[in-house]
Amino acid sequence: MQKKTRSLLEELDAMYVERDRKLLIENRAAALINNAIKLMEEIDREFSPEQAENLQRKLLNAIRTKDSGKFARSVRRTNADS
């Protein structure tokens, strides 16, 4: 009897941890998206329309390829061209 009780408690605990992880992911994603929107608005203010469009494309590509250096190099190149 006690073994079943322990198993049920472990299962309930695992469900709680899983829910917390999903909530954490949801919250982090919302914060990241809001910050990305603010960054894209800042890029629009600071660069010409052509440069802003290029940098925003590079930003999304850097996220997709998981290479933050790619975006940083693009910003440096754009600054050098200005």
C-alpha positions in Angstrom: 0.0 0.0 0.0 2.7 2.4 0.9 4.6 1.8 -2.4 1.5 2.8 -4.4 1.1 6.0 -2.3 4.8 6.9 -2.9 4.3 6.4 -6.6 1.2 8.6 -6.7 3.0 11.3 -4.8 6.0 11.1 -7.2 3.7 11.3 -10.2 1.9 14.4 -8.8 5.3 16.0 -8.1 6.5 15.3 -11.6 3.3 16.9 -13.0 3.9 20.0 -11.0 7.5 20.3 -12.2 6.4 19.8 -15.8 3.8 22.6 -15.5 6.4 24.9 -13.9 8.9 24.3 -16.8 6.2 25.0 -19.4 5.2 28.2 -17.5 8.9 29.2 -17.3 9.3 28.6 -21.1 6.1 30.6 -21.8 7.3 33.6 -19.6 10.8 33.6 -21.0 9.5 33.5 -24.6 7.1 36.4 -23.9 10.0 38.5 -22.5 12.3 37.6 -25.4 9.7 38.4 -28.0 8.9 41.8 -26.4 12.6 42.6 -26.2 13.1 41.6 -29.9 10.2 43.9 -30.9 11.9 46.8 -29.0 15.2 46.0 -30.6 13.6 46.0 -34.1 12.0 49.3 -33.4 15.4 50.7 -32.3 17.0 49.4 -35.5 14.2 51.2 -37.5 15.0 54.5 -35.7 18.8 54.2 -36.0 19.3 53.0 -39.6 18.1 53.8 -43.0 15.1 51.7 -44.2 17.4 49.4 -46.4 19.9 48.9 -43.6 17.2 48.3 -41.0 15.5 45.7 -43.2 18.9 44.0 -43.8 19.7 44.0 -40.1 16.3 42.7 -39.0 16.7 39.8 -41.5 20.2 39.1 -40.1 18.8 39.2 -36.6 16.2 36.6 -37.4 18.7 34.5 -39.3 21.2 34.7 -36.3 18.4 33.4 -34.0 17.5 30.6 -36.4 21.1 29.5 -36.8 21.9 30.1 -33.1 24.9 32.3 -34.0 24.8 35.7 -32.2 28.2 36.6 -33.7 26.6 36.7 -37.2 24.3 39.6 -36.2 27.1 41.4 -34.3 29.3 41.3 -37.5 26.4 42.7 -39.6 25.9 45.6 -37.2 29.7 46.4 -37.2 29.7 46.2 -41.0 26.7 48.5 -41.3 28.3 51.0 -38.9 31.5 51.0 -40.9 29.5 51.7 -44.1 27.7 54.7 -42.6 
